[in-house]
Amino acid sequence: MKPYMFLLLLGIHKVVTVYHSLKYFYTASSGVSHFPEFVAVVLVDDIEILRYDSKITKATPKQDWVIRVEQDHPLFLQNSTESFRVAEEVYKKNIDIAKQRFNKTEGTHILQMMTGCEWDESDGITYGNLQFGYDGEDFIAFDLRTERWITSRPQAHSTRAKWDRDQEDRAYRKKYLTQTCVEWLRTYLMYGKSVLMRTGTGTLWTLS
């Protein structure tokens, strides 16, 4: 029997899924020549829309439609800049702490954070993610299901214990990943739909 005949007999149907994502990448570095000590990048559907670094020190739109967001929300870029500046100070301190934890204060080191959300437009399901990496390896991540932190390396155990005790922060993380992030994603999609709605589609084959 030919393969496609077998698929027809099973009653397989093609389903087109439409999913979108909003991601934030923070990178703090030490000992890296000709590279900013801190960089923040915001992507929608893997398209860069906003960038900040410790040399420019302000949030810079990377897509024309982001200017319209600023026009309708006059404090958007100012608030983004202030948020990134706070993050810059925090991450510069955190990379120093990490170097002490690993007992390696010399050489090149990189601390990274990735957070964001995904929205499946076809069924409304959302997903959230928050994780940290150090020197190219996983370090610690937030488990949205249990609302607890999961460590990947023993040097992160003390951080996990401290963060797990902070119930207010864990509640904030959950709300951000499941609500605030998704609201901003939908806002960005509305303003940048001429570009973004052409991306993020996929095809699934399902049995029925």
Summary of the structure (lengths in Angstrom):
residues: 208
radius of gyration: 20.4
end to end distance: 20.4
largest distance: 64.7
contacts: 582
relative contact order: 0.19
helix: 40%
strand: 36%
